[in-house]
Amino acid sequence: MMMSFKQLFTNVVFSSTSLLYIAAASALSCFIIFYFVSGILAFLILCSIIFALFYSIQDNFLFFPDIGLHRSHIQVPSIYNLPYETVYIKTRDKITLHAYFIRHPEQKGDSVPTIIFFHGNAGNIGGRLINCVGIYNNLQCNVLLVEYRGYGLSTGTPSEKGLYVDGRAAVDYLFTRHDLDHSQIILFGRSLGGAIVIDIAADTNYGSKLCACIVENTFTSIPQIARHLIHFTKYIPLICHKNKFTSIDKIEKVTTPILFISGLNDTLVPPSMMSALHSLCKSSRKQLFQLSGGGHMDTFLISGYYQGIAQFLTECKELKGPQQTQHCRLNLWPIIEEV
Protein backbone atom coordinates (compact mmCIF):
# COMPACT_ATOMS: atom_id res chain seq x y z
CA MET A 1 0.00 0.00 0.00
CA MET A 2 3.05 2.24 0.16
CA MET A 3 4.16 4.39 -2.76
CA SER A 4 5.93 7.69 -3.34
CA PHE A 5 4.06 10.97 -3.62
CA LYS A 6 5.33 11.27 -7.21
CA GLN A 7 3.79 7.92 -8.13
CA LEU A 8 0.54 8.87 -6.42
CA PHE A 9 0.39 12.26 -8.12
CA THR A 10 1.16 10.81 -11.56
CA ASN A 11 -1.46 8.10 -11.26
CA VAL A 12 -4.18 10.48 -10.16
CA VAL A 13 -3.41 13.19 -12.72
CA PHE A 14 -3.18 10.96 -15.78
CA SER A 15 -6.20 8.83 -14.86
CA SER A 16 -8.31 11.91 -14.15
CA THR A 17 -7.71 14.05 -17.24
CA SER A 18 -11.22 13.44 -18.53
CA LEU A 19 -12.63 14.51 -15.17
CA LEU A 20 -10.76 17.80 -15.40
CA TYR A 21 -12.32 18.48 -18.78
CA ILE A 22 -15.74 17.72 -17.34
CA ALA A 23 -15.03 20.02 -14.40
CA ALA A 24 -14.01 22.86 -16.71
CA ALA A 25 -17.11 22.44 -18.86
CA SER A 26 -19.32 22.27 -15.75
CA ALA A 27 -17.76 25.41 -14.29
CA LEU A 28 -18.44 27.24 -17.53
CA SER A 29 -22.05 26.03 -17.45
CA CYS A 30 -22.42 27.25 -13.88
CA PHE A 31 -21.06 30.66 -14.86
CA ILE A 32 -23.61 30.92 -17.65
CA ILE A 33 -26.45 29.87 -15.31
CA PHE A 34 -25.22 32.32 -12.68
CA TYR A 35 -25.04 35.18 -15.17
CA PHE A 36 -28.34 34.58 -16.93
CA VAL A 37 -30.57 32.68 -14.47
CA SER A 38 -29.86 32.30 -10.75
CA GLY A 39 -26.81 32.55 -8.50
CA ILE A 40 -28.27 30.10 -5.96
CA LEU A 41 -29.02 27.52 -8.63
CA ALA A 42 -25.51 27.91 -10.03
CA PHE A 43 -24.03 27.43 -6.56
CA LEU A 44 -26.04 24.26 -5.93
CA ILE A 45 -25.05 22.84 -9.30
CA LEU A 46 -21.40 23.66 -8.65
CA CYS A 47 -21.52 21.92 -5.25
CA SER A 48 -23.09 18.86 -6.84
CA ILE A 49 -20.41 18.76 -9.50
CA ILE A 50 -17.61 19.07 -6.94
CA PHE A 51 -19.12 16.24 -4.88
CA ALA A 52 -19.54 14.01 -7.95
CA LEU A 53 -15.96 14.64 -9.08
CA PHE A 54 -14.54 14.00 -5.62
CA TYR A 55 -16.58 10.81 -5.28
CA SER A 56 -15.61 9.45 -8.69
CA ILE A 57 -11.89 10.22 -8.38
CA GLN A 58 -11.41 8.38 -5.08
CA ASP A 59 -10.64 5.03 -6.71
CA ASN A 60 -7.52 6.64 -8.17
CA PHE A 61 -6.24 7.32 -4.66
CA LEU A 62 -6.74 3.75 -3.47
CA PHE A 63 -6.27 1.20 -6.25
CA PHE A 64 -2.88 1.12 -8.01
CA PRO A 65 -2.67 -1.94 -10.29
CA ASP A 66 -0.03 -0.32 -12.52
CA ILE A 67 2.57 0.55 -9.88
CA GLY A 68 6.04 -0.78 -10.78
CA LEU A 69 6.29 -2.74 -14.01
CA HIS A 70 3.51 -2.88 -16.57
CA ARG A 71 0.31 -4.35 -15.20
CA SER A 72 0.52 -7.48 -17.36
CA HIS A 73 4.20 -8.13 -16.56
CA ILE A 74 3.88 -10.68 -13.75
CA GLN A 75 6.66 -12.81 -12.33
CA VAL A 76 5.96 -16.53 -12.12
CA PRO A 77 6.64 -18.75 -9.07
CA SER A 78 9.07 -20.95 -10.99
CA ILE A 79 11.75 -18.24 -10.74
CA TYR A 80 11.81 -19.08 -7.02
CA ASN A 81 11.65 -22.83 -7.68
CA LEU A 82 8.07 -23.03 -6.49
CA PRO A 83 5.78 -25.65 -8.09
CA TYR A 84 2.59 -24.01 -9.30
CA GLU A 85 -0.31 -23.93 -11.68
CA THR A 86 -1.97 -20.86 -13.14
CA VAL A 87 -5.67 -20.85 -12.40
CA TYR A 88 -8.54 -18.61 -13.45
CA ILE A 89 -11.42 -18.16 -11.04
CA LYS A 90 -14.89 -17.03 -12.10
CA THR A 91 -16.74 -14.74 -9.70
CA ARG A 92 -20.50 -14.61 -9.34
CA ASP A 93 -20.58 -11.36 -11.35
CA LYS A 94 -18.70 -12.96 -14.27
CA ILE A 95 -15.26 -11.49 -13.57
CA THR A 96 -12.23 -13.70 -14.24
CA LEU A 97 -9.52 -13.64 -11.58
CA HIS A 98 -5.94 -14.62 -12.33
CA ALA A 99 -4.21 -16.63 -9.59
CA TYR A 100 -1.30 -18.94 -8.81
CA PHE A 101 -1.89 -22.13 -6.88
CA ILE A 102 1.42 -23.07 -5.27
CA ARG A 103 0.95 -26.62 -3.98
CA HIS A 104 3.21 -29.08 -2.26
CA PRO A 105 3.76 -32.14 -4.47
CA GLU A 106 1.90 -35.43 -4.33
CA GLN A 107 0.21 -36.54 -1.08
CA LYS A 108 1.85 -33.84 1.03
CA GLY A 109 -0.26 -31.22 -0.73
CA ASP A 110 -3.38 -33.12 0.32
CA SER A 111 -2.67 -32.84 4.04
CA VAL A 112 -0.95 -29.50 4.71
CA PRO A 113 -2.85 -26.21 5.31
CA THR A 114 -3.71 -23.97 2.36
CA ILE A 115 -3.33 -20.19 2.70
CA ILE A 116 -5.25 -17.77 0.48
CA PHE A 117 -3.01 -14.71 0.11
CA PHE A 118 -4.76 -11.34 -0.38
CA HIS A 119 -2.26 -8.64 -1.36
CA GLY A 120 -2.22 -4.88 -0.84
CA ASN A 121 -3.54 -2.14 -3.08
CA ALA A 122 -0.56 -1.70 -5.41
CA GLY A 123 1.07 -3.91 -8.03
CA ASN A 124 0.25 -7.53 -8.84
CA ILE A 125 0.77 -10.98 -7.37
CA GLY A 126 4.26 -11.30 -8.84
CA GLY A 127 5.53 -8.85 -6.26
CA ARG A 128 4.36 -11.10 -3.43
CA LEU A 129 6.18 -14.25 -4.50
CA ILE A 130 9.18 -13.67 -2.21
CA ASN A 131 6.77 -13.80 0.74
CA CYS A 132 5.17 -16.96 -0.66
CA VAL A 133 8.59 -18.63 -0.69
CA GLY A 134 8.73 -18.18 3.07
CA ILE A 135 5.16 -19.40 3.56
CA TYR A 136 5.74 -22.46 1.39
CA ASN A 137 9.10 -23.45 2.90
CA ASN A 138 8.85 -22.26 6.52
CA LEU A 139 5.17 -22.89 7.21
CA GLN A 140 4.85 -25.89 4.88
CA CYS A 141 1.60 -24.59 3.41
CA ASN A 142 0.03 -24.53 -0.02
CA VAL A 143 -0.65 -20.98 -1.24
CA LEU A 144 -3.42 -19.61 -3.45
CA LEU A 145 -2.16 -16.18 -4.54
CA VAL A 146 -5.10 -14.22 -5.93
CA GLU A 147 -5.11 -11.13 -8.13
CA TYR A 148 -8.04 -8.75 -7.61
CA ARG A 149 -10.27 -7.61 -10.46
CA GLY A 150 -8.53 -4.93 -12.49
CA TYR A 151 -5.10 -6.09 -11.32
CA GLY A 152 -2.57 -8.03 -13.38
CA LEU A 153 -4.34 -10.43 -15.75
CA SER A 154 -7.69 -10.31 -13.97
CA THR A 155 -10.60 -8.69 -15.80
CA GLY A 156 -12.87 -5.95 -14.52
CA THR A 157 -12.34 -2.78 -12.51
CA PRO A 158 -11.47 -2.69 -8.80
CA SER A 159 -14.07 -1.55 -6.27
CA GLU A 160 -14.75 -2.22 -2.61
CA LYS A 161 -17.78 -4.41 -3.29
CA GLY A 162 -15.97 -6.15 -6.12
CA LEU A 163 -12.97 -7.08 -3.96
CA TYR A 164 -15.26 -8.64 -1.38
CA VAL A 165 -16.79 -10.74 -4.16
CA ASP A 166 -13.30 -11.72 -5.34
CA GLY A 167 -12.34 -12.89 -1.87
CA ARG A 168 -15.36 -15.15 -1.55
CA ALA A 169 -14.79 -16.52 -5.03
CA ALA A 170 -11.28 -17.57 -3.97
CA VAL A 171 -12.65 -19.46 -0.96
CA ASP A 172 -15.34 -21.09 -3.09
CA TYR A 173 -12.72 -22.14 -5.63
CA LEU A 174 -10.70 -24.08 -3.05
CA PHE A 175 -13.79 -26.04 -2.07
CA THR A 176 -14.13 -27.22 -5.66
CA ARG A 177 -10.71 -28.86 -5.51
CA HIS A 178 -10.16 -32.36 -4.14
CA ASP A 179 -6.39 -32.19 -3.75
CA LEU A 180 -6.27 -30.26 -0.47
CA ASP A 181 -7.61 -30.42 3.09
CA HIS A 182 -10.76 -28.26 3.26
CA SER A 183 -10.58 -28.19 7.07
CA GLN A 184 -7.26 -26.31 6.95
CA ILE A 185 -8.06 -23.24 4.85
CA ILE A 186 -6.43 -20.07 6.19
CA LEU A 187 -6.92 -16.50 4.99
CA PHE A 188 -3.96 -14.12 4.95
CA GLY A 189 -4.27 -10.42 4.12
CA ARG A 190 -1.73 -7.61 4.20
CA SER A 191 -2.80 -3.96 4.28
CA LEU A 192 -5.86 -3.69 2.01
CA GLY A 193 -5.94 -7.48 1.86
CA GLY A 194 -6.52 -7.54 5.62
CA ALA A 195 -9.79 -5.65 5.14
CA ILE A 196 -10.92 -8.33 2.70
CA VAL A 197 -10.02 -11.10 5.15
CA ILE A 198 -11.98 -9.42 7.95
CA ASP A 199 -15.01 -8.93 5.71
CA ILE A 200 -15.03 -12.62 4.72
CA ALA A 201 -14.41 -13.88 8.26
CA ALA A 202 -17.23 -11.68 9.61
CA ASP A 203 -19.63 -13.41 7.21
CA THR A 204 -20.90 -16.46 9.11
CA ASN A 205 -21.45 -18.37 5.88
CA TYR A 206 -17.72 -18.17 5.18
CA GLY A 207 -16.16 -17.66 8.60
CA SER A 208 -17.40 -21.08 9.74
CA LYS A 209 -15.47 -22.72 6.89
CA LEU A 210 -12.11 -21.26 7.89
CA CYS A 211 -9.40 -22.78 10.05
CA ALA A 212 -7.83 -19.41 10.89
CA CYS A 213 -7.17 -15.87 9.65
CA ILE A 214 -4.03 -13.75 9.59
CA VAL A 215 -4.07 -9.99 9.02
CA GLU A 216 -0.92 -7.92 8.76
CA ASN A 217 -0.49 -4.14 8.98
CA THR A 218 -4.08 -3.46 8.06
CA PHE A 219 -6.18 -0.39 8.88
CA THR A 220 -9.38 0.17 10.83
CA SER A 221 -11.13 1.90 7.90
CA ILE A 222 -10.32 4.00 4.85
CA PRO A 223 -11.82 7.20 6.33
CA GLN A 224 -9.71 6.77 9.48
CA ILE A 225 -6.47 6.06 7.63
CA ALA A 226 -7.24 9.01 5.33
CA ARG A 227 -7.56 11.30 8.36
CA HIS A 228 -4.23 9.98 9.62
CA LEU A 229 -2.40 10.57 6.33
CA ILE A 230 -4.20 13.70 5.08
CA HIS A 231 -5.42 15.68 8.06
CA PHE A 232 -7.94 17.93 6.29
CA THR A 233 -10.01 14.87 5.32
CA LYS A 234 -11.34 14.80 8.89
CA TYR A 235 -13.77 17.48 7.73
CA ILE A 236 -15.15 15.23 4.97
CA PRO A 237 -18.43 13.53 5.98
CA LEU A 238 -18.46 9.72 5.95
CA ILE A 239 -21.09 9.68 3.21
CA CYS A 240 -18.60 11.35 0.86
CA HIS A 241 -16.19 8.41 1.08
CA LYS A 242 -16.77 6.04 -1.82
CA ASN A 243 -14.54 3.28 -0.43
CA LYS A 244 -14.86 2.69 3.30
CA PHE A 245 -13.51 -0.82 4.11
CA THR A 246 -14.79 -0.41 7.67
CA SER A 247 -12.99 -3.31 9.35
CA ILE A 248 -13.45 -1.57 12.69
CA ASP A 249 -17.22 -2.21 12.44
CA LYS A 250 -16.88 -5.83 11.31
CA ILE A 251 -14.13 -7.20 13.55
CA GLU A 252 -16.54 -7.84 16.45
CA LYS A 253 -18.32 -10.41 14.28
CA VAL A 254 -15.14 -12.43 13.66
CA THR A 255 -15.10 -15.61 15.74
CA THR A 256 -12.53 -17.49 13.66
CA PRO A 257 -9.07 -17.86 15.27
CA ILE A 258 -7.15 -14.80 14.12
CA LEU A 259 -3.58 -13.53 14.30
CA PHE A 260 -2.88 -9.79 14.08
CA ILE A 261 0.68 -9.16 12.84
CA SER A 262 1.87 -5.61 13.47
CA GLY A 263 5.17 -4.11 12.30
CA LEU A 264 5.96 -1.46 14.89
CA ASN A 265 7.94 0.61 12.37
CA ASP A 266 4.97 0.90 10.02
CA THR A 267 4.82 4.58 9.02
CA LEU A 268 1.76 4.19 6.80
CA VAL A 269 -0.75 2.30 8.94
CA PRO A 270 -0.28 3.18 12.63
CA PRO A 271 0.31 0.08 14.79
CA SER A 272 -2.39 1.49 17.08
CA MET A 273 -4.94 0.52 14.42
CA MET A 274 -3.85 -3.11 14.63
CA SER A 275 -4.10 -2.92 18.42
CA ALA A 276 -7.62 -1.47 18.14
CA LEU A 277 -8.76 -4.27 15.82
CA HIS A 278 -7.30 -6.89 18.15
CA SER A 279 -8.99 -5.33 21.19
CA LEU A 280 -12.42 -5.24 19.56
CA CYS A 281 -12.25 -8.73 18.10
CA LYS A 282 -14.56 -11.21 19.87
CA SER A 283 -12.73 -14.35 18.77
CA SER A 284 -11.92 -16.63 21.69
CA ARG A 285 -8.56 -17.40 20.10
CA LYS A 286 -6.79 -14.26 18.99
CA GLN A 287 -3.25 -12.93 19.24
CA LEU A 288 -1.48 -9.62 18.62
CA PHE A 289 1.98 -10.40 17.26
CA GLN A 290 4.14 -7.25 17.29
CA LEU A 291 7.55 -7.10 15.60
CA SER A 292 9.96 -4.26 16.25
CA GLY A 293 11.69 -3.14 13.07
CA GLY A 294 8.86 -4.23 10.80
CA GLY A 295 7.67 -1.69 8.25
CA HIS A 296 4.46 -1.67 6.27
CA MET A 297 5.64 -3.98 3.50
CA ASP A 298 8.69 -5.72 4.98
CA THR A 299 7.54 -7.12 8.31
CA PHE A 300 7.89 -10.62 6.87
CA LEU A 301 11.67 -10.08 6.73
CA ILE A 302 11.96 -9.77 10.52
CA SER A 303 13.52 -12.69 12.39
CA GLY A 304 10.88 -14.74 14.15
CA TYR A 305 8.09 -13.80 11.74
CA TYR A 306 7.41 -17.28 10.41
CA GLN A 307 8.04 -18.92 13.76
CA GLY A 308 5.34 -16.75 15.34
CA ILE A 309 2.83 -17.67 12.65
CA ALA A 310 3.72 -21.37 12.89
CA GLN A 311 3.23 -21.35 16.65
CA PHE A 312 -0.19 -19.71 16.35
CA LEU A 313 -1.36 -22.15 13.66
CA THR A 314 -0.14 -25.10 15.70
CA GLU A 315 -2.12 -23.89 18.70
CA CYS A 316 -5.22 -23.44 16.54
CA LYS A 317 -4.91 -27.01 15.35
CA GLU A 318 -3.96 -28.73 18.60
CA LEU A 319 -5.45 -26.86 21.53
CA LYS A 320 -8.94 -27.75 22.67
CA GLY A 321 -11.55 -25.25 23.78
CA PRO A 322 -11.52 -21.42 23.74
CA GLN A 323 -8.27 -19.71 24.50
CA GLN A 324 -6.72 -16.29 24.01
CA THR A 325 -2.97 -16.33 23.55
CA GLN A 326 -0.91 -13.58 25.14
CA HIS A 327 0.48 -10.64 23.20
CA CYS A 328 3.77 -11.57 21.59
CA ARG A 329 6.36 -8.92 20.81
CA LEU A 330 9.72 -9.52 19.20
CA ASN A 331 12.49 -6.95 19.60
CA LEU A 332 14.91 -8.24 16.99
CA TRP A 333 17.01 -6.71 14.23
CA PRO A 334 15.58 -7.24 10.73
CA ILE A 335 17.23 -9.61 8.30
CA ILE A 336 19.07 -7.67 5.60
CA GLU A 337 18.01 -9.14 2.29
CA GLU A 338 17.80 -7.90 -1.28
CA VAL A 339 14.32 -8.48 -2.75
N, C-alpha and C positions, 0 to 999 in steps of 0.2 A: 504494500500500500504506500510505500515511500517513493518519492520521486523529487527531482529538483524543481525549483520554481520555474526555471526556463522551460522544462518539459511540460509542466502544467500550463504555463501561459501559451506555449505554442499549440498544444492540443486544443485548448479552449478557443483560441482565436481562429485557427484554421477550420475547426469544425462548426464555427458559429458565424461564418461570413454571411450566409443567407439570412440569418436572424438579424444581423446588422442592417442589411438592406431593407428588411421588413420594418425594422424600428425607424429607419429614416423616412420611409414612405408613410408610416403611421404618424410620425411627428408632423410631417407636412400636412397630412389630412386633418390632424387636430388643429393646426394653425389656421387652416381654411375654415374649419367649423367655428373656431373661436372668433375669427374675424367677421364671418358672415352670419353666424347663427347664435351660438350661446357659449359664453365662457365656462359656465358650470358643466355643460354637456361635454365640452372639449376636455375639461379637467378629468371628468369621470372616465372618458374614453382613454385618455393618456394613462391614468392609473391602471386601467384594465390591461392595457397593452404592456405596461411595465411588469405587471404581475405575470402575465402570460409568457413574456420573454424570460423572466427570471425562473419560472417554473420549468419551461421547456429546456433551458440551458443547463440545468442541474446535473443531468446525466454526464455531461462533459467534464464535470468536476469530480466524478466518482468512478466511472468506468474507463479504464485505459488499456484496451486490448492491444494497442499498437506500440506500447512502450518497448524500447530496446530494438531488436531486429524486426524485420517485417512480420506482420501478423501470421502469415502462413509458413514462416521459417521456424520449424519446431524441431528441437533435438529429439532423438529417439533413445530409448533406454539401452539399446545395445552398445552405445558408446561407453556406458559404464558397466558393460558385461552383465546386464540384467536381462533375464528371459522375459519376453512379453508378447502380447498380441494387441493389435490395434482393433478397437471395438467402436461401434457406432450405436448410440442409444437413442431410441425414439421417445420423445416426451408426449404427454397426453395432448399437447397443443401442436403436435406435428413438427416440432423442432428436432433436428438431428445433432446430437452431442458427440464430439470426438473425445475419445478416452484411450488410455493405455491400461491394460490389465497385466500387472507384473505378478506372476504366480510362481510359487516354488514348484519344482518339477515333480512329476509322478505323484505317488501317494502322499508325500509330505504336504503338497498343496491342498489336499483334501481335509487335512486335520488342523492346520495352523489358522490363527485368526486372519481375517481380511479387513484391512483399513481402507475406507473411502476417503481420499484426500481432496479437500476443498481449498483451493488456493486463494490468494488475495485478489485485489482489484486491478492489478497491472500485469501485463505480459501474458504468457501462455504456459501450458503445463511443462514445456521443455525446461523452463527455468527452475522447476521444482524437483528435477530428477536427482540432484545431488543429495537432497533430503531423503528421497525415496531409497537411495542406496543405503543410508543409515537405518531406515525402517526395515528394509528387506534383510539386511545382514545382522543388525544388532537386536532387532525385536523379533526376527524370524516370522514376519507377517507377509501375506500377499498384499498387494496395493492396487486399488482401482483409482487411477489419477484422472480426474474428470475436468473437462474444459467447458466453461459456461457458454451459454448461447452468446453469439457475437464475438467470442474469443477463439483465436487459433483457427481450426478447421470446422468449428461448430457453426451451424447456420443461425439465423435470427439476429435479434438486437437485444442487448442486456437491459434488464429492468429488475426492480426488486421482486415483484411477483414472479417474473420469469425465472429468476435464480432459485426461488423456493421450489418451483416446479421441477427445475433441473435436478435439484438435490434429491427430491423424492423419486425421480426417474432413475437415478443412480442406485438407490436402495432397491427399488423394484427390479432393476436389471439383475442384481446379484441373486435375487431369489428365483430367477429363471435359470440359473446355472446349477449344475449338479456336480461340479468339481470343486466344491468348497463347503465349509461347515457353516450353515446358516445361523447357528447359535452363537457364533463368534464374529459377528459383524460389528465393527467399530467405526465411528465417524471421527474424522480429524479435520479441524478447520483453523486456518491461520488468518488473523485480521478479518477481512470481510468474510472469509470462509467460516470463521467462528460464528458469525451471525446466522449463517445458513444452517450450521449444525444445531444451534440452539432452537431455531424455528422448527426443524424436523423433530428434534427430541421432545419439544413441548407438545407436539401432536401425538396424542395417545395412540392413534392408529399406527404410527411409525415408531414412537419411543419404546413401545412394548416389544418391538422386534430386535432392539439393539442390545448388544452386550455391554457397551460402554461408549462414552464420548470424550473427546479431547479437544479443548479450545486453547488457542495460543495467541496472546497479544491481541485480543479482540476488544471491541469498544462496547459501551453500554447502549448507544444509539447514534445515528448520524447527526441529529440536531445537537446532541451533547458534545460529540467530538468536533463538530463545526464550531461551536462556541469556544472550545478549548484552543483551536488552531487559528480561528478568525474571530476576534472578540466582538466585532460589531454585529455578528449574526445572532447574538443573544436578543437583539431587538426584533428579530424576524419571528412572526407567529408560527406555531407548529404546523398549522394548516398550509403554510406556504412551502413547506419542505416536501418535495416530490418523493424522495427516497428517505425512509425513516429507519428501517432495520432496528426496531426497538427491542433489542435483546433484554433490556432492563425490565420490560413488562412481561416477557415470556419466561424468564429464567425460573420463576417460582413454580412453573408447571412442569419443570424437568425433574423426573424421578429416576432416570437412568443414572448409573454410576458415571461420574464426570470428573475429569482432571482439568484444572485451570493452570496452564503454564504461563508464567509471567516473567519476561525479561526486565529486570529492574533498571536497565539503561535504555529502555524504550523511550525515545524522545517524540514519538508520534502519538501513540496511544498511551496515556498515563497509566502506570501500573495500578493506580488507585481504582481505575475502572474495572480491572480484573478482580481486585479485592472486593469491589461492590457486587459484582456478579456472583462471586463465590459466597458472599455473605447472604445474599437473597435466595440462593438456590435451596430448594427443599429436598434435594436428593439425600437419602440416608447414607450414601457413600460418595463423598466428594472430597477433593483435596486441592489446596492451593500450593502449587509447586513454583517457588520463586528462585530465579537464578541471577545472581549478581554478574554483571558484565554482559548480559544478554540484551541486544538491541531489538528493534522491531522485526527485522528480517533475518537475523543471524543467531537467535537464541539457540538454535539446534546445534551450533558449533561449540557450545559451552560444555566443558567436561561434566559428566554426570547426567546429561540431558536424557540419553537413552536409558540409562540405568533407572532413573526416576520413573520414566514411563513404564518400563518393564516391571518394576516393583508394583506399581499401581494396578496394572493389568493382571498380574499374578494374584494380587489380593482380591480383585473382582471375581476371578475364576475360582479361587480356592476357599475364601472365607465364607462362612455361613452367617446368615442373618444380617440385619442392618448394622452398619458401622460407618463412622466418620473418621477418616485418617487425619492425623495432625498436619498442620502446615509444615511444609518442607522447604528449607531455604539453603541453597548452596552458595558459598562465597569463594568461588574458584576463579582462577585466571582463564580466559577463553583460549581455545586451541587456535593457533595461528595457521590458517590454511587458505590457499588460493582456490577460489571457486569461480 
